[in-house]
Amino acid sequence: MEHDAVLHRLGIALAIGLLVGAERHWRERDAVAGHRTAGVRTFGTLGLLGGVAGILAAELTGAAQGLVLAGTMLAALGAVLPFALREAAADNSFSATTTVAAVATVALGALAAIGETAAAGAAAVALTAILASREALHGLLARITWAEMRSAILLLSMTLVALPLVPDAPIATLGGVNPAQVWRLAIVLAAVSFAGYLAMRLVGAERGLLLAGAAAGLVSSTAVTLSNGRAARAGGPVPALASGALAAGAVSCLRTAALALAVSPAVGGQLWLPLCGAALALGLPALLPDRRAAQGHAATLPENPFELLAVLKLALLLAAVALVARLSAERLGAEAVLVVAALTGLADVDAVTLSVPQLVPASLTAAVAATAIGVAVATNIVAKAGYALVIGGARYALRLALPSAAALALGGALLLLW
């Protein structure tokens, strides 16, 4: 290894130790010198020790590399642990944080020395942030309920454990349904429910659901409509839930306009004004909810952020609609673009937005492609109103009906005139 590279990596290893040590020293800054287990100097030395061990290991091969690294970390642990035990006995403390942080600092110094400087630096920043966030993390865990913890673990398990195991290809025996797409939709539904729950808890029903709906509209406004409808059926604040669904619809229209412009400027140029008009018709009512009704339910939270069975039922419902739309489109033929767009819009707008403009100008004109996307958006708005009635009940659906009708009228008029 070149001399400059060695010095550079050792410098990063030292910086990692000083970074972690600064937080540890600051934590015990009021302690008299010599009365803390490890401060900025000790951690700086530990980081440099890990860097030296990594440089030495890089010059070796086979088991010798592992022996050098493992021996260095054991030596560091043996040096720090007796003092940590004495400090813990004096303070009547049972924390092992400093000891674990010391071993982690040696390991990160070694990681930097073997060439993974970016990963080691990022991990050191993350480690320091975790150490510095003790009060915030302890306070959060003191306030969190078991239902919230269970839902967070379940959502992470659905995403990180189950999703990679689900087949990601159409299965003929299931009518060409892609199980991974259905599962991803279930994850989106669960995430929307969880985000809405957290937003309600943090900033109240009215503002929380509005913000959560707007953010989730970037992913799936249909999922927001279904999730909020289920919450409304369970007795949640209907005005705030409807506002969240309308905000999601408005953001979805803006997102569709952006996608169309990105795929085909000729098609997007004919769509951006009608879609912005539809977004305006949906978004303005969302900003003017019934405050008295929302305040009357502001303190009412569901017992669980989301119920897995209910989420799966809603995901299967959308998957069934998408399957029916696809099979109908195949029966009608490739030329029936508007009918295909209408059927596809029952469950999803992105498929039409991303595929139809690619047919311009070889198979379609820009005007026909823009009309097809407009039809898909219109069908999706109507479908969401229907889902709202079935899933959320009459009160929830009525609050979506008038803005949806206004969006259809304004967007359609602008599409015809633009």
C-alpha positions as CSV (number, residue, x, y, z in Angstrom):
1,M,0.0,0.0,0.0
2,E,1.3,3.5,-0.9
3,H,2.6,5.7,1.9
4,D,0.0,8.5,1.2
5,A,-2.9,6.0,1.2
6,V,-1.8,4.6,4.5
7,L,-1.6,8.1,6.1
8,H,-5.0,9.0,4.6
9,R,-6.7,5.9,6.0
10,L,-5.1,6.2,9.4
11,G,-6.2,9.9,9.5
12,I,-9.8,8.8,8.8
13,A,-9.6,6.1,11.5
14,L,-8.3,8.7,14.0
15,A,-11.1,11.1,13.0
16,I,-13.7,8.4,13.6
17,G,-12.3,7.8,17.1
18,L,-12.2,11.6,17.9
19,L,-15.8,12.0,16.6
20,V,-17.2,9.2,18.8
21,G,-15.0,10.3,21.7
22,A,-16.2,13.9,21.5
23,E,-19.8,12.7,22.2
24,R,-18.7,10.4,25.0
25,H,-16.5,13.2,26.6
26,W,-19.3,15.7,26.2
27,R,-21.7,13.3,27.9
28,E,-19.5,13.2,31.0
29,R,-18.0,16.7,30.6
30,D,-18.7,17.6,34.3
31,A,-16.7,14.6,35.6
32,V,-13.3,15.3,37.1
33,A,-10.3,14.4,35.0
34,G,-9.5,10.7,35.5
35,H,-13.0,9.9,36.7
36,R,-14.5,8.9,33.3
37,T,-13.8,5.5,31.6
38,A,-13.0,6.9,28.2
39,G,-13.1,10.4,26.6
40,V,-12.0,12.0,23.5
41,R,-8.3,11.0,23.9
42,T,-9.1,7.4,24.6
43,F,-11.6,7.0,21.8
44,G,-9.2,8.8,19.4
45,T,-6.5,6.3,20.4
46,L,-9.0,3.4,19.9
47,G,-9.9,4.6,16.4
48,L,-6.2,4.9,15.5
49,L,-5.5,1.4,17.0
50,G,-8.2,-0.1,14.8
51,G,-6.7,1.7,11.8
52,V,-3.2,0.3,12.5
53,A,-4.7,-3.2,12.9
54,G,-6.5,-2.8,9.6
55,I,-3.3,-1.8,7.8
56,L,-1.4,-4.7,9.3
57,A,-4.2,-7.1,8.4
58,A,-4.2,-5.9,4.8
59,E,-0.6,-7.0,4.5
60,L,-1.4,-10.5,5.7
61,T,-3.5,-13.4,4.1
62,G,-5.9,-16.1,5.3
63,A,-6.5,-16.7,9.0
64,A,-3.8,-14.3,10.0
65,Q,-6.0,-11.3,9.0
66,G,-8.8,-12.4,11.2
67,L,-6.5,-13.1,14.1
68,V,-5.0,-9.6,14.0
69,L,-8.4,-7.9,13.9
70,A,-10.0,-10.1,16.5
71,G,-7.0,-9.9,18.8
72,T,-7.0,-6.1,18.5
73,M,-10.7,-5.8,19.4
74,L,-10.2,-8.2,22.3
75,A,-7.3,-6.2,23.6
76,A,-9.3,-3.0,23.4
77,L,-12.2,-4.6,25.2
78,G,-9.8,-5.9,27.9
79,A,-8.3,-2.5,28.3
80,V,-11.6,-0.6,28.6
81,L,-13.8,-3.1,30.5
82,P,-12.1,-3.0,34.0
83,F,-12.4,0.7,34.1
84,A,-16.0,0.6,32.8
85,L,-16.9,-1.8,35.6
86,R,-15.3,0.4,38.3
87,E,-17.1,3.4,37.0
88,A,-20.4,1.5,36.8
89,A,-20.0,0.3,40.4
90,A,-19.2,3.9,41.6
91,D,-22.2,5.4,39.8
92,N,-24.5,2.4,40.5
93,S,-25.0,2.1,36.7
94,F,-25.7,-0.9,34.5
95,S,-25.0,0.7,31.1
96,A,-22.6,-1.0,28.7
97,T,-22.8,1.7,26.1
98,T,-19.3,3.1,26.4
99,T,-17.7,-0.4,26.3
100,V,-19.7,-1.4,23.2
101,A,-18.9,2.0,21.6
102,A,-15.2,1.5,22.2
103,V,-15.2,-1.9,20.4
104,A,-17.3,-0.4,17.6
105,T,-14.8,2.4,17.2
106,V,-11.9,0.0,16.9
107,A,-13.9,-2.0,14.2
108,L,-14.7,1.2,12.3
109,G,-11.1,2.3,12.4
110,A,-10.1,-1.0,10.9
111,L,-12.8,-0.8,8.3
112,A,-11.5,2.6,7.2
113,A,-7.9,1.2,7.0
114,I,-8.8,-1.6,4.7
115,G,-10.3,0.9,2.2
116,E,-13.9,1.2,3.0
117,T,-13.5,4.8,4.2
118,A,-17.0,6.1,3.1
119,A,-18.8,3.3,4.8
120,A,-16.7,3.6,7.9
121,G,-17.3,7.4,8.1
122,A,-21.0,7.0,7.5
123,A,-21.3,4.4,10.2
124,A,-19.3,6.5,12.6
125,V,-21.7,9.4,12.1
126,A,-24.6,7.1,12.6
127,L,-23.0,5.7,15.8
128,T,-22.4,9.1,17.2
129,A,-26.0,10.2,16.4
130,I,-27.4,7.2,18.2
131,L,-25.1,7.9,21.2
132,A,-26.1,11.6,21.3
133,S,-29.8,10.7,21.0
134,R,-30.1,8.9,24.3
135,E,-32.7,11.1,25.9
136,A,-34.8,11.4,22.7
137,L,-34.7,7.6,22.1
138,H,-35.5,6.8,25.7
139,G,-38.3,9.3,25.8
140,L,-39.8,7.9,22.5
141,L,-39.7,4.3,23.9
142,A,-41.3,5.4,27.1
143,R,-44.2,6.9,25.2
144,I,-44.7,4.2,22.5
145,T,-47.4,1.6,23.1
146,W,-47.2,-2.1,22.4
147,A,-49.6,-1.8,19.5
148,E,-47.4,0.8,17.9
149,M,-44.2,-1.3,18.4
150,R,-46.0,-4.4,17.1
151,S,-47.2,-2.5,14.0
152,A,-43.7,-1.1,13.3
153,I,-42.1,-4.5,13.6
154,L,-44.8,-6.0,11.4
155,L,-44.3,-3.3,8.7
156,L,-40.6,-3.8,8.7
157,S,-41.0,-7.6,8.5
158,M,-43.4,-7.2,5.6
159,T,-40.8,-5.1,3.8
160,L,-37.4,-6.5,4.7
161,V,-38.2,-10.2,5.4
162,A,-41.3,-11.2,3.4
163,L,-41.0,-9.1,0.3
164,P,-37.7,-10.6,-1.0
165,L,-39.3,-14.1,-0.6
166,V,-42.5,-13.4,-2.6
167,P,-42.3,-14.4,-6.3
168,D,-41.8,-11.3,-8.4
169,A,-43.3,-12.6,-11.7
170,P,-46.8,-13.2,-13.1
171,I,-48.2,-16.6,-12.2
172,A,-50.4,-18.1,-14.9
173,T,-52.5,-20.2,-12.4
174,L,-53.4,-16.9,-10.7
175,G,-54.6,-15.2,-13.9
176,G,-51.2,-13.6,-14.5
177,V,-51.2,-11.8,-11.1
178,N,-47.8,-10.9,-9.8
179,P,-47.7,-11.8,-6.1
180,A,-44.9,-9.3,-5.4
181,Q,-46.9,-6.4,-6.8
182,V,-49.9,-7.4,-4.5
183,W,-47.6,-7.6,-1.5
184,R,-46.0,-4.2,-2.3
185,L,-49.4,-2.8,-2.5
186,A,-50.2,-4.3,1.0
187,I,-47.0,-2.6,2.3
188,V,-48.0,0.7,0.8
189,L,-51.5,0.4,2.4
190,A,-49.9,-0.5,5.8
191,A,-47.4,2.3,5.5
192,V,-50.1,4.8,4.7
193,S,-52.1,3.7,7.7
194,F,-49.1,3.8,10.0
195,A,-48.0,7.3,8.7
196,G,-51.5,8.6,9.2
197,Y,-51.7,7.2,12.7
198,L,-48.3,8.8,13.7
199,A,-49.2,12.1,12.1
200,M,-52.5,12.1,14.0
201,R,-50.7,11.4,17.3
202,L,-48.0,14.0,16.7
203,V,-49.9,17.0,15.3
204,G,-53.6,16.1,15.8
205,A,-56.2,14.6,13.5
206,E,-56.8,17.5,11.2
207,R,-53.3,18.6,10.3
208,G,-51.7,15.1,10.7
209,L,-54.0,13.3,8.3
210,L,-53.8,16.2,5.8
211,L,-50.0,16.1,5.8
212,A,-49.8,12.3,5.8
213,G,-52.3,12.1,2.9
214,A,-50.4,14.6,0.8
215,A,-47.1,12.8,1.3
216,A,-48.6,9.3,0.7
217,G,-50.3,10.7,-2.5
218,L,-46.8,10.5,-4.1
219,V,-47.1,6.8,-3.8
220,S,-50.8,5.8,-4.1
221,S,-53.8,8.1,-3.6
222,T,-56.0,5.0,-3.9
223,A,-54.3,3.5,-1.0
224,V,-54.9,6.6,1.1
225,T,-58.5,6.7,0.1
226,L,-59.0,3.0,1.2
227,S,-56.9,3.3,4.3
228,N,-58.7,6.5,5.5
229,G,-62.0,5.0,4.6
230,R,-61.3,2.0,6.8
231,A,-60.4,4.4,9.6
232,A,-63.6,6.4,9.0
233,R,-65.7,3.2,9.2
234,A,-64.0,2.4,12.5
235,G,-65.2,5.8,14.0
236,G,-62.3,8.0,13.1
237,P,-62.5,11.8,12.4
238,V,-64.3,11.7,9.0
239,P,-63.6,15.3,8.0
240,A,-59.9,15.0,8.6
241,L,-59.7,11.6,7.0
242,A,-61.6,12.9,3.9
243,S,-59.2,15.9,3.8
244,G,-56.3,13.5,3.8
245,A,-57.8,11.5,0.9
246,L,-58.5,14.7,-1.1
247,A,-54.9,16.0,-0.5
248,A,-53.6,12.6,-1.7
249,G,-55.7,12.9,-4.9
250,A,-54.5,16.4,-5.6
251,V,-50.8,15.4,-5.2
252,S,-51.5,12.4,-7.4
253,C,-52.7,14.6,-10.2
254,L,-49.6,16.8,-10.0
255,R,-47.4,13.7,-9.9
256,T,-49.2,12.3,-13.0
257,A,-48.6,15.6,-14.8
258,A,-44.9,15.5,-13.9
259,L,-44.5,11.9,-15.1
260,A,-46.3,12.6,-18.4
261,L,-44.0,15.5,-19.0
262,A,-40.9,13.4,-18.2
263,V,-42.0,10.6,-20.5
264,S,-43.2,12.7,-23.4
265,P,-43.1,16.5,-23.4
266,A,-45.6,16.6,-26.2
267,V,-48.2,14.6,-24.3
268,G,-47.4,16.2,-20.9
269,G,-47.7,19.6,-22.5
270,Q,-51.4,18.9,-23.2
271,L,-52.0,17.5,-19.8
272,W,-50.3,19.7,-17.2
273,L,-53.0,22.4,-17.2
274,P,-56.0,20.0,-16.9
275,L,-54.3,18.0,-14.2
276,C,-53.4,21.1,-12.3
277,G,-57.0,22.2,-12.5
278,A,-58.1,18.9,-11.1
279,A,-55.5,19.1,-8.4
280,L,-56.8,22.5,-7.5
281,A,-60.4,21.3,-7.3
282,L,-59.4,18.5,-5.0
283,G,-56.8,20.4,-2.9
284,L,-58.8,23.5,-1.9
285,P,-61.6,21.6,-0.1
286,A,-58.9,19.6,1.7
287,L,-57.5,22.8,3.2
288,L,-61.0,23.7,4.5
289,P,-62.2,20.8,6.7
290,D,-64.9,21.0,9.3
291,R,-62.8,22.0,12.2
292,R,-65.5,21.5,14.8
293,A,-66.1,17.9,13.6
294,A,-62.4,17.2,13.5
295,Q,-61.8,18.6,16.9
296,G,-64.5,16.4,18.3
297,H,-62.6,13.3,17.3
298,A,-59.0,14.6,17.6
299,A,-58.3,12.5,20.6
300,T,-59.7,9.4,19.1
301,L,-57.0,7.1,17.8
302,P,-57.5,3.5,16.6
303,E,-56.2,0.8,18.9
304,N,-53.7,-0.3,16.3
305,P,-52.0,1.7,13.5
306,F,-53.1,-0.9,11.1
307,E,-54.7,-4.4,11.1
308,L,-52.8,-6.8,8.8
309,L,-56.0,-8.7,7.8
310,A,-57.8,-5.5,6.8
311,V,-54.7,-4.3,4.8
312,L,-54.5,-7.6,2.9
313,K,-58.2,-7.5,2.1
314,L,-57.8,-4.1,0.6
315,A,-54.7,-5.1,-1.4
316,L,-56.5,-8.1,-2.8
317,L,-59.4,-6.0,-3.7
318,L,-57.2,-3.7,-5.8
319,A,-55.4,-6.6,-7.3
320,A,-58.7,-8.2,-8.4
321,V,-59.8,-4.9,-10.0
322,A,-56.4,-4.7,-11.8
323,L,-56.7,-8.3,-13.0
324,V,-60.2,-7.7,-14.4
325,A,-59.1,-4.5,-16.1
326,R,-56.1,-6.3,-17.7
327,L,-58.1,-9.3,-18.9
328,S,-60.8,-7.0,-20.3
329,A,-58.2,-4.9,-22.1
330,E,-56.7,-8.0,-23.7
331,R,-60.1,-9.2,-24.9
332,L,-60.9,-5.8,-26.4
333,G,-57.6,-5.6,-28.3
334,A,-54.7,-3.2,-28.5
335,E,-56.6,-0.6,-30.6
336,A,-59.1,0.2,-27.9
337,V,-56.7,2.6,-26.1
338,L,-59.3,4.7,-24.4
339,V,-61.2,1.7,-23.1
340,V,-58.0,0.1,-21.9
341,A,-57.1,3.4,-20.1
342,A,-60.5,3.5,-18.4
343,L,-60.3,-0.1,-17.2
344,T,-56.7,0.3,-16.0
345,G,-57.6,3.6,-14.2
346,L,-59.9,1.6,-11.9
347,A,-56.8,0.6,-10.0
348,D,-53.8,2.5,-11.2
349,V,-52.9,5.5,-13.3
350,D,-49.2,5.1,-13.5
351,A,-49.4,2.1,-15.9
352,V,-51.2,4.3,-18.5
353,T,-49.1,7.4,-17.8
354,L,-45.8,5.5,-18.3
355,S,-46.8,3.3,-21.3
356,V,-49.2,5.1,-23.5
357,P,-46.9,8.2,-24.3
358,Q,-44.3,5.8,-25.5
359,L,-46.6,4.9,-28.4
360,V,-46.3,8.5,-29.7
361,P,-45.9,9.2,-32.6
362,A,-45.5,5.6,-34.0
363,S,-48.9,4.4,-33.1
364,L,-50.8,7.3,-31.5
365,T,-51.0,11.0,-31.8
366,A,-50.1,13.1,-28.7
367,A,-53.7,14.2,-28.5
368,V,-55.0,10.6,-28.2
369,A,-52.3,9.7,-25.7
370,A,-53.2,12.7,-23.6
371,T,-56.9,11.9,-23.8
372,A,-56.1,8.3,-22.7
373,I,-54.2,9.5,-19.6
374,G,-57.0,11.9,-18.8
375,V,-59.6,9.1,-19.1
376,A,-57.4,7.0,-16.7
377,V,-57.3,9.8,-14.2
378,A,-61.0,10.4,-14.5
379,T,-61.8,6.8,-14.0
380,N,-59.5,6.6,-11.0
381,I,-61.2,9.6,-9.4
382,V,-64.6,8.0,-9.9
383,A,-63.3,4.6,-8.7
384,K,-61.9,6.2,-5.5
385,A,-65.3,7.8,-4.8
386,G,-66.9,4.4,-5.2
387,Y,-64.3,2.8,-2.9
388,A,-64.9,5.6,-0.4
389,L,-68.6,4.7,-0.3
390,V,-68.1,1.0,0.1
391,I,-65.1,1.1,2.5
392,G,-65.7,4.3,4.4
393,G,-69.5,4.8,4.4
394,A,-71.8,7.5,3.3
395,R,-70.4,10.4,5.4
396,Y,-66.9,9.8,4.2
397,A,-67.9,9.4,0.6
398,L,-70.1,12.5,0.5
399,R,-67.1,14.6,1.6
400,L,-65.2,13.3,-1.4
401,A,-68.1,13.4,-3.9
402,L,-68.4,17.1,-4.6
403,P,-64.6,17.9,-4.9
404,S,-64.3,14.8,-7.1
405,A,-67.1,16.0,-9.4
406,A,-65.5,19.5,-9.5
407,A,-62.1,17.9,-10.4
408,L,-63.7,15.9,-13.2
409,A,-65.6,18.9,-14.6
410,L,-62.7,21.4,-14.4
411,G,-60.1,18.9,-15.7
412,G,-62.3,17.7,-18.5
413,A,-63.1,21.2,-19.6
414,L,-59.5,22.3,-19.6
415,L,-58.5,19.1,-21.5
416,L,-61.0,19.9,-24.2
417,L,-60.1,23.5,-24.5
418,W,-56.3,23.3,-24.0
